[in-house]
Structures are given as structure tokens and as C-alpha cells.
Amino acid sequence: MGHYIGLSDAEFKSALLKWRKPRDDFETLAITETIDPGTFSANSLVTPIVTSSVFILHGPAAKQQEHKGYHYGRCGNPTRNVFESAMARLDGAKHALAFSSGVAAISAVVQILSQGDHIIYVQCTNGDSDWLFRHKWKNFGIQVEFIYTCDPESIVRLIRPSTKMVWLETPANPTLALVDIGAVSSAVHSVRKDILITVDNTFMTPVLQRPLELGADVGIYSCTKYLCGHADVTMGCLTFNSDELFKKFQENQICMGVAHFLENHECVLKVIHPGLKSHPDHELALKQQYGHSGMVAFFVKGGLNEGNAFLDALKIFQRAPSLGSDVSLASLPSTASHSWLPEDERLKLGITENLVRLSVGLESADKLIQDLDQALYKALPPHIPNGFS
Ligand SMILES: *Cc1c(COP(=O)(O)O)cnc(C)c1O
């Protein structure tokens, strides 16, 4: 195992001891499904996918109440309910609700607010959320206030009588900045208990971080990413009083190997990953997470041309605008997910044109490292003057 993360066995064991201690029964919870035997008739081992959008009523005509718990697909579906109860169980939540996408789940949270309500939005976040909060909610009279620090005291100072939510995403996309969920939750709740702390936990999934355990009120997931992990599902989910799905420890082992490799590469200016000691919130990651995600950001030497040349030269990493899939993906946030942000806002967040975002998948670490290495040297050939300045 140690070899994946570039550590000796002894170093790896001592690193494991530092992590937030996992719940003993987590693996069992992740595997055990709560199927009501009456719901599916054939006793199948794996949950059947029910595609029917309508369910037959029995009893006297037109009495919708007399059904087996399901009558219309949008209101409830047996497969969806199994997924939701699995999510609730894993995130330590009382409830989980599935949505048609991450954005639909985010919208459902904001839609409980009314005109004049105030949201404190802690930067930075994934491109879709950022766009919604910057441009969309104001059409409904919701006031979104952006803050560029995660410091709990600064967040508390922005609280007004109309404040209803504090919106967090940690690690943030694509800067991988961390927010101390526990510190922000307790600071805000000590002022007003009814302010909802919402945490977009898409990068981590309940396997690696469980916001409700740390004091947050709502966990938000784009299941399209790590929760699905195969890039063949679009789905979102909310957990309140907690929830989750599964991505393996193996993944962050692989990812850390890649991050260490990049940190020592002469074509790379700087690597950002909460698993690296150089990350400003490395200790916070150990305190509040159970592991790391496969998201890695780094600054390639040079600018947009070098960034593009690097992406074009990759052979295993695919250039695709998503993350959290079994296949490794790479993107330049300044020209993709965050391209619509005004330049000054982008730069304030540290999203420069040479910032590369990697979503490390399940391929072998050695092969991924070889791919990064050849692409970096192709983009920044050593003989080009100033190539390594
Ligand atoms: C992709 C993403 C979303 C949006 O989810 P969709 O499933 O694409 O609607 C929200 N939050 C984060 C952190 C994401 O990466």
C-alpha cells in the first residue's frame, strides 16, 4: 500500500493513525440494503430497478390512498427509496432525498427560501453552483453575499436578521481550499441555531467526510461524480441530519501518489491537495475527513498555452468537464468550469490560466504518473528558453 502514496510501510501506518477514526460498521452499512421484502416480489439479491412511472391502485376506484406506498413515480419509487435510505444510513442522517441532478438538489435547498432572505456563500465552489448563486437566485429576490475567507469570525460578522443559510463546499472546486465545518457550524449556531449550514460534499462523499457529524445541517451531493463513480449517472442527493455512498480508500491512495509525484516535478510550480503537508489546511483535513478525494489541482509552469498543450498531450487522462469517475479526467478550470467568471473574480480565487484540475480515477498509479510526466515534458520541453523559470 505504501508504494502508492510514496511512503514507507511504517510512514503509511503512522499516517493512518492520524486520520479521523472511522466508524467500525461503515463497510457493513455500505453493503447492507434495507429492502422491504414486500416491495419487490422476486427475492432478488440485488435491488431491482423499477422503471414503472405509475403504480396500480387497489381497493375502491379513485382512492389514491389505497396503494402499497407508491402511486406515481415522481412522488416515490421503490428503487429510489432504497437508494435514499442507503444514503441516509451512510451519512448518519435521518433523511435523504434523491434528485435528478446535483443542481436540482442545490435548487431544492435554495427554494425553501423566500424573497429578501440572505445567504452567506463561502468561496470558492464548483462552476455550476457559483453561476447559480451569482446570477440566478437574485431573480427571486434572494440576497447572496460572497465571502472570500473561511474564517468563522468573519462569516459570523456577516449574519443579518434575514440570514437563512451559510453555504460551504470543502474541499472547494477547483482550488481545494478547506473550510472547517465544525468551527463554522458552531460559530454560526452560537449566534442563531436556525441558520442552516449547508455543505456541498460532492468531492468527498460520506466515505471520506460526513458534514452532519461535524455540526452541519444539510449535506449536498452531486451523485453524478464520486458517488456514482462511473460517469453513467446524473443524480443529486440531500442528506439532513445526515447521509452517503461508496468510493474506496484505494482511490485516495492512488491520488496521493500522483500528488507527490507532481510536487517534485520540475515543470510544476505548485500542487494543491489537502493530503500534502504543504497544503495550508492539511491538519484540518486529518481532523475532519476520513480520507482524501482524488481531486488534485496544480499550477503548470507557463500559462494558457502550456496548460492546453499539457492537456492535449495526455493519453490516459481524458479531457472532460466532470470529476469523480473511475476514469481519470483533466481540465483547465479557467477555460472550462469557471470560464464565465469575470477575470478579476477568477484571479481573486486563484484560478489562473495555468491551473490544472485532475480527477484521479482507478487506473494504476504508475501508469497515471507516466502519463503526467510525458505530457508535462511535451508541453514544457526543457530546451525552450524560460521553460522552467
Ligand atoms: C458537478 C457538481 C455539482 C452539480 O451537480 P450535477 O449533478 O452536475 O447537477 C454540484 N457541486 C459540485 C461540487 C459538483 O462538482
The ligand as a Tripos MOL2 file, in Angstrom:
@<TRIPOS>MOLECULE
LIG
   15    15     1     0     0
SMALL
NO_CHARGES

@<TRIPOS>ATOM
      1 C1        -20.8610   18.7810  -10.6050 C.3       1 LIG1
      2 C2        -21.0830   19.4180   -9.2730 C.ar      1 LIG1
      3 C3        -22.3600   19.9180   -8.9270 C.ar      1 LIG1
      4 C4        -23.5280   19.8800   -9.8840 C.3       1 LIG1
      5 O1        -24.0330   18.5710   -9.9730 O.3       1 LIG1
      6 P1        -24.7410   17.9600  -11.2960 P.3       1 LIG1
      7 O2        -25.0050   16.5440  -10.9550 O.co2     1 LIG1
      8 O3        -23.8090   18.1480  -12.4470 O.co2     1 LIG1
      9 O4        -26.0080   18.7620  -11.4700 O.co2     1 LIG1
     10 C5        -22.5090   20.4450   -7.6510 C.ar      1 LIG1
     11 N1        -21.4750   20.5190   -6.7780 N.ar      1 LIG1
     12 C6        -20.2390   20.0570   -7.0900 C.ar      1 LIG1
     13 C7        -19.1400   20.1680   -6.0970 C.3       1 LIG1
     14 C8        -20.0040   19.4910   -8.3420 C.ar      1 LIG1
     15 O5        -18.7650   19.0320   -8.6450 O.3       1 LIG1
@<TRIPOS>BOND
     1     1     2 1
     2     2     3 ar
     3     2    14 ar
     4     3     4 1
     5     3    10 ar
     6     4     5 1
     7     5     6 1
     8     6     7 2
     9     6     8 1
    10     6     9 1
    11    10    11 ar
    12    11    12 ar
    13    12    13 1
    14    12    14 ar
    15    14    15 1
@<TRIPOS>SUBSTRUCTURE
     1 LIG1         1 GROUP 0 **** ****
